[in-house]
Amino acid sequence: MKKIVVLSGAGVSAESGISTFRDAGGLWEGHDVMEVASPEGWETNPKLVLDFYNKRRAQLKEVVPNKAHHCIAALERNYEVQVITQNVDDLHERAGSTNVLHLHGELLKARPSDNVSDIVEWIDDMTIDHKSVTGSQMRPHIVWFGEDVPAMDAAMETIQTADAVIIVGTSLQVYPAAGLMHYAPEECPIYLVDPQPSLESSNGLTVIAENAGTGVQKACDMIHANLHNSK
């Protein structure tokens, strides 16, 4: 069975109503990103950080997967599909995708501040009073600026085995995730869905200058035609 790898970013979830990571002013929901998404911000004002992610968690409960999420999930009917996402929401899973690797953590999970491996489900608000069994402060299971990306090695290994790659909802500006496409096999076709693409179509790269909802469907149609013809 052919393998499709999907690299997704904030632009996919934006069409469901989730705010993108930061606006043109460098703010995220009115906050400097370093205040709410860095170890330094956590150390300085943990209550602010917890409140910020409580609001993100509440917002997530109010939105639903969109056409792009469902289109990606539907690929599993005919292919082995691995989603590698920079998003911390669960919209890919709710749409039906069964293999989702979250590079930057998951909003509906938490862990003790002193243990990166002790990950638990967390769907409600988190306060400064929530501690682990060892007494460590609980924190969102989010990879903040300056922290390692534990899933990066697995992501690189996965994309090296792809028969086709779809990139959607990401500006390809945030590293190390932005470099993942370069690990695809040389003969692997790559489809970039972006309404304002920073790249142009070239050998092996097809740029679809559309929003996620319509662009992903076009990419899926192209993949099906190309892989079917290559049998």
VOPAKOL-128078 format. One record per residue (C-alpha): residue number from 1; residue in one letter; x, y, z. Coordinates in Angstrom, 1 decimal. Layout:
<node resi="NUM" resn="A" px="X" py="Y" pz="Z"/>
...
//
This chain:
<node resi="1" resn="M" px="0.0" py="0.0" pz="0.0"/>
<node resi="2" resn="K" px="1.3" py="3.4" pz="-1.0"/>
<node resi="3" resn="K" px="2.2" py="5.8" pz="1.9"/>
<node resi="4" resn="I" px="1.0" py="9.4" pz="2.1"/>
<node resi="5" resn="V" px="2.6" py="11.8" pz="4.6"/>
<node resi="6" resn="V" px="0.7" py="15.0" pz="5.5"/>
<node resi="7" resn="L" px="2.5" py="17.9" pz="7.1"/>
<node resi="8" resn="S" px="0.0" py="20.2" pz="8.6"/>
<node resi="9" resn="G" px="0.1" py="23.6" pz="10.3"/>
<node resi="10" resn="A" px="-2.1" py="26.3" pz="11.8"/>
<node resi="11" resn="G" px="-3.7" py="27.2" pz="8.5"/>
<node resi="12" resn="V" px="-5.7" py="23.9" pz="8.5"/>
<node resi="13" resn="S" px="-7.2" py="24.6" pz="11.9"/>
<node resi="14" resn="A" px="-7.8" py="28.3" pz="11.1"/>
<node resi="15" resn="E" px="-10.6" py="27.2" pz="8.8"/>
<node resi="16" resn="S" px="-12.3" py="25.7" pz="11.8"/>
<node resi="17" resn="G" px="-12.1" py="28.9" pz="13.7"/>
<node resi="18" resn="I" px="-8.9" py="28.3" pz="15.7"/>
<node resi="19" resn="S" px="-6.6" py="31.3" pz="15.9"/>
<node resi="20" resn="T" px="-3.4" py="31.0" pz="14.1"/>
<node resi="21" resn="F" px="-0.2" py="31.0" pz="16.2"/>
<node resi="22" resn="R" px="0.4" py="34.7" pz="15.9"/>
<node resi="23" resn="D" px="-0.9" py="37.7" pz="14.0"/>
<node resi="24" resn="A" px="1.1" py="40.2" pz="12.0"/>
<node resi="25" resn="G" px="2.1" py="42.0" pz="15.2"/>
<node resi="26" resn="G" px="3.8" py="39.0" pz="16.6"/>
<node resi="27" resn="L" px="1.1" py="38.5" pz="19.2"/>
<node resi="28" resn="W" px="-0.9" py="35.4" pz="20.1"/>
<node resi="29" resn="E" px="-4.4" py="36.3" pz="21.3"/>
<node resi="30" resn="G" px="-2.9" py="39.6" pz="22.6"/>
<node resi="31" resn="H" px="0.1" py="38.1" pz="24.3"/>
<node resi="32" resn="D" px="3.7" py="38.2" pz="23.4"/>
<node resi="33" resn="V" px="4.4" py="34.5" pz="22.5"/>
<node resi="34" resn="M" px="7.3" py="34.3" pz="24.8"/>
<node resi="35" resn="E" px="5.0" py="35.2" pz="27.8"/>
<node resi="36" resn="V" px="2.8" py="32.2" pz="27.2"/>
<node resi="37" resn="A" px="4.9" py="29.7" pz="25.1"/>
<node resi="38" resn="S" px="8.4" py="29.6" pz="26.6"/>
<node resi="39" resn="P" px="10.0" py="28.1" pz="29.7"/>
<node resi="40" resn="E" px="10.9" py="31.6" pz="30.8"/>
<node resi="41" resn="G" px="7.3" py="32.7" pz="30.6"/>
<node resi="42" resn="W" px="6.2" py="29.7" pz="32.6"/>
<node resi="43" resn="E" px="8.8" py="30.4" pz="35.3"/>
<node resi="44" resn="T" px="7.8" py="34.1" pz="35.4"/>
<node resi="45" resn="N" px="4.0" py="33.8" pz="35.5"/>
<node resi="46" resn="P" px="2.6" py="30.3" pz="35.5"/>
<node resi="47" resn="K" px="-0.9" py="31.5" pz="36.3"/>
<node resi="48" resn="L" px="-0.9" py="33.5" pz="33.1"/>
<node resi="49" resn="V" px="0.3" py="30.6" pz="31.1"/>
<node resi="50" resn="L" px="-2.3" py="28.2" pz="32.6"/>
<node resi="51" resn="D" px="-5.1" py="30.7" pz="31.9"/>
<node resi="52" resn="F" px="-3.9" py="31.1" pz="28.3"/>
<node resi="53" resn="Y" px="-4.1" py="27.4" pz="27.6"/>
<node resi="54" resn="N" px="-7.3" py="27.0" pz="29.6"/>
<node resi="55" resn="K" px="-8.9" py="29.5" pz="27.1"/>
<node resi="56" resn="R" px="-7.3" py="27.6" pz="24.1"/>
<node resi="57" resn="R" px="-8.7" py="24.3" pz="25.5"/>
<node resi="58" resn="A" px="-12.2" py="25.9" pz="25.9"/>
<node resi="59" resn="Q" px="-12.1" py="27.2" pz="22.4"/>
<node resi="60" resn="L" px="-11.1" py="23.8" pz="21.0"/>
<node resi="61" resn="K" px="-14.3" py="22.3" pz="22.5"/>
<node resi="62" resn="E" px="-16.4" py="24.8" pz="20.4"/>
<node resi="63" resn="V" px="-15.0" py="24.0" pz="17.0"/>
<node resi="64" resn="V" px="-15.2" py="21.0" pz="14.6"/>
<node resi="65" resn="P" px="-13.0" py="19.6" pz="11.9"/>
<node resi="66" resn="N" px="-13.3" py="21.1" pz="8.5"/>
<node resi="67" resn="K" px="-13.3" py="19.9" pz="4.9"/>
<node resi="68" resn="A" px="-9.5" py="19.6" pz="4.8"/>
<node resi="69" resn="H" px="-9.3" py="17.5" pz="8.0"/>
<node resi="70" resn="H" px="-12.0" py="15.1" pz="6.6"/>
<node resi="71" resn="C" px="-10.3" py="14.9" pz="3.2"/>
<node resi="72" resn="I" px="-7.0" py="13.9" pz="4.8"/>
<node resi="73" resn="A" px="-8.8" py="11.3" pz="6.9"/>
<node resi="74" resn="A" px="-10.5" py="9.9" pz="3.9"/>
<node resi="75" resn="L" px="-7.1" py="9.1" pz="2.3"/>
<node resi="76" resn="E" px="-6.9" py="6.2" pz="4.7"/>
<node resi="77" resn="R" px="-9.5" py="4.3" pz="2.6"/>
<node resi="78" resn="N" px="-6.8" py="3.7" pz="-0.1"/>
<node resi="79" resn="Y" px="-3.4" py="4.5" pz="1.4"/>
<node resi="80" resn="E" px="-1.3" py="4.2" pz="4.5"/>
<node resi="81" resn="V" px="-1.4" py="7.8" pz="5.9"/>
<node resi="82" resn="Q" px="0.7" py="9.5" pz="8.5"/>
<node resi="83" resn="V" px="-0.2" py="13.0" pz="9.6"/>
<node resi="84" resn="I" px="2.7" py="15.0" pz="11.1"/>
<node resi="85" resn="T" px="1.2" py="18.2" pz="12.5"/>
<node resi="86" resn="Q" px="2.5" py="21.3" pz="14.2"/>
<node resi="87" resn="N" px="-1.0" py="21.8" pz="15.6"/>
<node resi="88" resn="V" px="-1.8" py="21.0" pz="19.2"/>
<node resi="89" resn="D" px="-5.5" py="20.5" pz="18.7"/>
<node resi="90" resn="D" px="-7.2" py="17.1" pz="18.1"/>
<node resi="91" resn="L" px="-9.2" py="18.0" pz="14.9"/>
<node resi="92" resn="H" px="-7.3" py="15.5" pz="12.7"/>
<node resi="93" resn="E" px="-8.2" py="12.7" pz="15.1"/>
<node resi="94" resn="R" px="-11.8" py="13.9" pz="15.4"/>
<node resi="95" resn="A" px="-12.1" py="13.8" pz="11.6"/>
<node resi="96" resn="G" px="-11.0" py="10.2" pz="11.6"/>
<node resi="97" resn="S" px="-7.2" py="10.2" pz="11.0"/>
<node resi="98" resn="T" px="-5.8" py="7.3" pz="13.0"/>
<node resi="99" resn="N" px="-2.0" py="8.0" pz="12.7"/>
<node resi="100" resn="V" px="-1.2" py="11.5" pz="13.9"/>
<node resi="101" resn="L" px="2.2" py="12.6" pz="15.2"/>
<node resi="102" resn="H" px="2.1" py="15.9" pz="17.1"/>
<node resi="103" resn="L" px="5.4" py="17.7" pz="16.9"/>
<node resi="104" resn="H" px="4.5" py="20.5" pz="19.3"/>
<node resi="105" resn="G" px="2.5" py="18.6" pz="21.9"/>
<node resi="106" resn="E" px="-1.2" py="18.3" pz="22.5"/>
<node resi="107" resn="L" px="-3.6" py="20.7" pz="24.1"/>
<node resi="108" resn="L" px="-5.7" py="18.0" pz="25.7"/>
<node resi="109" resn="K" px="-2.8" py="16.4" pz="27.5"/>
<node resi="110" resn="A" px="-0.6" py="17.5" pz="30.4"/>
<node resi="111" resn="R" px="2.5" py="16.4" pz="32.3"/>
<node resi="112" resn="P" px="4.4" py="17.3" pz="35.4"/>
<node resi="113" resn="S" px="6.9" py="20.1" pz="35.1"/>
<node resi="114" resn="D" px="9.7" py="17.8" pz="36.1"/>
<node resi="115" resn="N" px="8.9" py="14.8" pz="33.8"/>
<node resi="116" resn="V" px="8.5" py="15.1" pz="30.1"/>
<node resi="117" resn="S" px="7.4" py="11.4" pz="29.8"/>
<node resi="118" resn="D" px="4.6" py="11.2" pz="32.3"/>
<node resi="119" resn="I" px="1.8" py="12.4" pz="29.9"/>
<node resi="120" resn="V" px="-1.8" py="12.2" pz="30.9"/>
<node resi="121" resn="E" px="-5.1" py="13.2" pz="29.3"/>
<node resi="122" resn="W" px="-6.4" py="16.6" pz="30.4"/>
<node resi="123" resn="I" px="-9.7" py="18.1" pz="29.1"/>
<node resi="124" resn="D" px="-10.6" py="20.6" pz="31.9"/>
<node resi="125" resn="D" px="-9.1" py="23.8" pz="33.2"/>
<node resi="126" resn="M" px="-5.7" py="23.6" pz="34.9"/>
<node resi="127" resn="T" px="-4.8" py="25.7" pz="37.9"/>
<node resi="128" resn="I" px="-1.7" py="26.3" pz="40.0"/>
<node resi="129" resn="D" px="-3.1" py="23.8" pz="42.5"/>
<node resi="130" resn="H" px="-2.8" py="20.9" pz="40.2"/>
<node resi="131" resn="K" px="0.2" py="18.8" pz="41.2"/>
<node resi="132" resn="S" px="1.5" py="15.4" pz="40.2"/>
<node resi="133" resn="V" px="1.8" py="12.6" pz="42.7"/>
<node resi="134" resn="T" px="5.4" py="13.7" pz="43.4"/>
<node resi="135" resn="G" px="4.2" py="17.3" pz="44.0"/>
<node resi="136" resn="S" px="5.4" py="18.8" pz="40.8"/>
<node resi="137" resn="Q" px="3.3" py="21.5" pz="39.1"/>
<node resi="138" resn="M" px="1.3" py="20.2" pz="36.2"/>
<node resi="139" resn="R" px="1.8" py="22.0" pz="32.9"/>
<node resi="140" resn="P" px="0.3" py="21.8" pz="29.4"/>
<node resi="141" resn="H" px="1.9" py="19.1" pz="27.2"/>
<node resi="142" resn="I" px="3.1" py="21.7" pz="24.8"/>
<node resi="143" resn="V" px="6.5" py="22.1" pz="23.2"/>
<node resi="144" resn="W" px="7.4" py="25.7" pz="24.0"/>
<node resi="145" resn="F" px="10.0" py="27.9" pz="22.3"/>
<node resi="146" resn="G" px="13.5" py="26.8" pz="23.3"/>
<node resi="147" resn="E" px="12.4" py="23.3" pz="24.2"/>
<node resi="148" resn="D" px="13.4" py="20.1" pz="22.3"/>
<node resi="149" resn="V" px="11.0" py="18.6" pz="19.9"/>
<node resi="150" resn="P" px="10.9" py="14.9" pz="21.0"/>
<node resi="151" resn="A" px="8.9" py="13.7" pz="18.0"/>
<node resi="152" resn="M" px="11.3" py="15.2" pz="15.3"/>
<node resi="153" resn="D" px="13.3" py="12.0" pz="14.8"/>
<node resi="154" resn="A" px="10.2" py="9.9" pz="14.3"/>
<node resi="155" resn="A" px="8.9" py="12.6" pz="11.8"/>
<node resi="156" resn="M" px="12.1" py="12.5" pz="9.8"/>
<node resi="157" resn="E" px="12.1" py="8.7" pz="9.6"/>
<node resi="158" resn="T" px="8.5" py="8.7" pz="8.5"/>
<node resi="159" resn="I" px="8.8" py="11.2" pz="5.7"/>
<node resi="160" resn="Q" px="11.8" py="9.3" pz="4.3"/>
<node resi="161" resn="T" px="9.4" py="6.4" pz="3.5"/>
<node resi="162" resn="A" px="6.7" py="8.5" pz="1.8"/>
<node resi="163" resn="D" px="5.4" py="7.9" pz="-1.7"/>
<node resi="164" resn="A" px="3.7" py="11.4" pz="-1.7"/>
<node resi="165" resn="V" px="3.7" py="14.3" pz="0.6"/>
<node resi="166" resn="I" px="1.0" py="17.0" pz="1.2"/>
<node resi="167" resn="I" px="2.1" py="20.2" pz="3.0"/>
<node resi="168" resn="V" px="-0.8" py="22.3" pz="4.1"/>
<node resi="169" resn="G" px="-1.5" py="25.2" pz="6.5"/>
<node resi="170" resn="T" px="2.2" py="25.9" pz="7.3"/>
<node resi="171" resn="S" px="4.4" py="28.8" pz="6.1"/>
<node resi="172" resn="L" px="7.5" py="26.6" pz="6.1"/>
<node resi="173" resn="Q" px="9.1" py="29.3" pz="8.3"/>
<node resi="174" resn="V" px="9.3" py="27.6" pz="11.7"/>
<node resi="175" resn="Y" px="12.2" py="25.3" pz="12.2"/>
<node resi="176" resn="P" px="12.9" py="22.5" pz="12.7"/>
<node resi="177" resn="A" px="9.5" py="21.5" pz="11.3"/>
<node resi="178" resn="A" px="10.1" py="23.6" pz="8.1"/>
<node resi="179" resn="G" px="13.0" py="21.4" pz="7.1"/>
<node resi="180" resn="L" px="11.0" py="18.1" pz="7.1"/>
<node resi="181" resn="M" px="10.1" py="18.2" pz="3.4"/>
<node resi="182" resn="H" px="13.7" py="17.9" pz="2.5"/>
<node resi="183" resn="Y" px="13.8" py="14.4" pz="4.0"/>
<node resi="184" resn="A" px="11.3" py="13.1" pz="1.4"/>
<node resi="185" resn="P" px="12.8" py="10.7" pz="-1.2"/>
<node resi="186" resn="E" px="14.1" py="12.4" pz="-4.3"/>
<node resi="187" resn="E" px="11.4" py="10.9" pz="-6.5"/>
<node resi="188" resn="C" px="8.6" py="11.6" pz="-4.1"/>
<node resi="189" resn="P" px="6.0" py="14.2" pz="-5.3"/>
<node resi="190" resn="I" px="5.3" py="17.0" pz="-2.9"/>
<node resi="191" resn="Y" px="2.0" py="19.0" pz="-3.0"/>
<node resi="192" resn="L" px="2.1" py="22.4" pz="-1.2"/>
<node resi="193" resn="V" px="-1.3" py="23.9" pz="-0.4"/>
<node resi="194" resn="D" px="-1.0" py="27.6" pz="0.5"/>
<node resi="195" resn="P" px="-3.2" py="30.6" pz="-0.5"/>
<node resi="196" resn="Q" px="0.0" py="32.8" pz="-0.4"/>
<node resi="197" resn="P" px="2.8" py="30.4" pz="-1.2"/>
<node resi="198" resn="S" px="6.4" py="31.4" pz="-0.7"/>
<node resi="199" resn="L" px="7.5" py="28.7" pz="-3.2"/>
<node resi="200" resn="E" px="6.7" py="28.1" pz="-6.9"/>
<node resi="201" resn="S" px="6.0" py="24.8" pz="-8.6"/>
<node resi="202" resn="S" px="9.2" py="23.1" pz="-9.7"/>
<node resi="203" resn="N" px="10.4" py="19.6" pz="-10.4"/>
<node resi="204" resn="G" px="8.7" py="17.3" pz="-7.9"/>
<node resi="205" resn="L" px="6.9" py="20.2" pz="-6.2"/>
<node resi="206" resn="T" px="3.3" py="21.2" pz="-7.1"/>
<node resi="207" resn="V" px="2.1" py="24.4" pz="-5.5"/>
<node resi="208" resn="I" px="-1.7" py="24.7" pz="-5.1"/>
<node resi="209" resn="A" px="-2.4" py="28.4" pz="-4.3"/>
<node resi="210" resn="E" px="-5.7" py="27.8" pz="-2.5"/>
<node resi="211" resn="N" px="-7.1" py="27.6" pz="1.1"/>
<node resi="212" resn="A" px="-6.8" py="24.3" pz="2.9"/>
<node resi="213" resn="G" px="-10.5" py="23.3" pz="2.3"/>
<node resi="214" resn="T" px="-10.3" py="23.3" pz="-1.5"/>
<node resi="215" resn="G" px="-6.6" py="22.9" pz="-2.0"/>
<node resi="216" resn="V" px="-6.3" py="19.6" pz="0.0"/>
<node resi="217" resn="Q" px="-9.0" py="18.1" pz="-2.1"/>
<node resi="218" resn="K" px="-7.1" py="19.0" pz="-5.3"/>
<node resi="219" resn="A" px="-3.9" py="17.5" pz="-3.9"/>
<node resi="220" resn="C" px="-5.7" py="14.3" pz="-2.9"/>
<node resi="221" resn="D" px="-7.2" py="14.0" pz="-6.4"/>
<node resi="222" resn="M" px="-3.7" py="14.6" pz="-8.0"/>
<node resi="223" resn="I" px="-2.2" py="12.0" pz="-5.7"/>
<node resi="224" resn="H" px="-4.8" py="9.4" pz="-6.5"/>
<node resi="225" resn="A" px="-4.4" py="10.0" pz="-10.3"/>
<node resi="226" resn="N" px="-0.6" py="9.9" pz="-10.2"/>
<node resi="227" resn="L" px="-0.2" py="6.9" pz="-7.9"/>
<node resi="228" resn="H" px="-3.0" py="5.0" pz="-9.7"/>
<node resi="229" resn="N" px="-1.2" py="5.6" pz="-13.0"/>
<node resi="230" resn="S" px="2.1" py="4.5" pz="-11.6"/>
<node resi="231" resn="K" px="0.9" py="1.0" pz="-10.6"/>
//
